Structure formats: structure tokens, C-alpha cells
Amino acid sequence: MVDGVSGMNFINSWAETARGLTPSIIPFHGCTRLKIGVPAMPKYPYDDFVEITDLSDMELLYQKEKNISKMLTFDANELAVIKKMAMADERLQTCSMFSALATLVWEAEARPSTWSPRGSPSFRFSSISEPLPKNYFCNLVTTTCCLTTAGELAELPISYTVKHIRKACGLVDGDYVWSRMDYIDLYRPSLTSTGIPVISSWTCLAYGCSNFEWGDPTQFGCRDLSRAFCLLQPEGGKGIAVTLALPESGMNTFQKLINEV
């Protein structure tokens, strides 16, 4: 029903009500702000709707192996090492921490030895760029996507992958979002794609202050992390935590990749 921002606004308003306070944020329900074009006129192709042949039986791997869920926390020193690797290409002037960590997660997804190097793993990044009222209550998340082959991800340095991710994230602006809504209305594509994991940053969500009169929350997260990777601000506010769920072989590969780094 709602995205991360709206969901946390609801929970924190609920907590304020439980403490006898008037909610500081009153929800805005103006869905007319999101009207599609008439006629719909998309301007972009949108790679996240591309049908990908599952050459490596990625979905089967999730079904036949035990799925492992983990939260891995990276401190400031570890993040600095990852970012240095990500910017090994001198042509890269800047690199966000999101791009660097997303690269590691994506490469881990592509490395299991049972997968075909000709496979075309893609990665979705959730984002929103359209300016809306802070109290807008809805589910408004758009995605951008990277496409490459598993062979390229495994063989080339992570700086190669970072450039792919930065290019994809750079596409997302208001025009991209409005055009995507027109694309969905015109072509009615499937909004779920086989074998495409999604990564999202929750580091800016106010999930640490939901006080129901019993103190701050001790835990926060998703019920189901299957194929979803979330970046969170860990307890204490230092570093970044990555939550993920992978088949056992994939998790072993991911852990090995982190140890190598």
C-alpha cells in the first residue's frame, strides 16, 4: 500500500498517537498529482521490463537450496576500502557509497559457479526523484536497471560495474518518472521480472525513532528479504548495514567476496 517514506510516517504518527500526542504529519492523499499523459507518450525504453532468458536457472537455485538471511555491517574503514576499489578507474571522479555497495552485492549475485557466464543478470535500484509533499501517502517508487553478463561481472574490476550503476541512477529525474508511468499505462508490462534482484537504500528513513512509550525500537526490517537488498543505518549510526537473503551457495560466495575485499 505504501512505500518506505509513507510507511515510516504512518508508524511514527501511530507512535505519537499512542503517547497521547497529535500526529506531527497529516497524510496527503492527492493522487491527482500523479496523472499519466493523455495520450501516454513514453520517452525511454526501460531496461527493467526486458524479458531475460534464465540460462543459469537462477530461480531454481532459490527453490532447491536453503535460503540464508544475513545482516552485514561495514564500518568506516571497510567502506573506505570498498570505495577505493570502486574508484580504481581514474575516469571516475566521484562514487556514492550506495553505488560501491550495490556493486559488491550485484557481483556476488553473478558469481556462483553454477551460473552461465552468458547469462544476463540485471539489477534494479529503487529511486524516486519527483518532488512531492513530505506527507504524501502512497506507494511511489520507481526503478532503474543495469544489464550486463555474468561473465563481465566476474572478470572485470568492480569499477566497471560502478560505471554501469552510476549511468543507470543518473537517468532518474522527474521526466524519467513521468515517462515511466506512461510506459506502464501504454504497454502494461509485468512489474516483477524473473531473476532480477532489487537494492534499496533505507539509510534516510526515520525507523529509529518510533517510540510507543516503551523506548526506541530494538529491531527493524522487512518480513521477506528474498531478492531484496536493503542498506540500513546500523545501531549507533556509524557505518552501513546490508541485509540480504541468498541461496546457501550464493551467500557463501558473497561472504568470500567480502573477505577478499
Summary of the structure (lengths in Angstrom):
residues: 261
radius of gyration: 19.5
end to end distance: 38.6
largest distance: 58.8
contacts: 738
relative contact order: 0.22
helix: 38%
strand: 15%
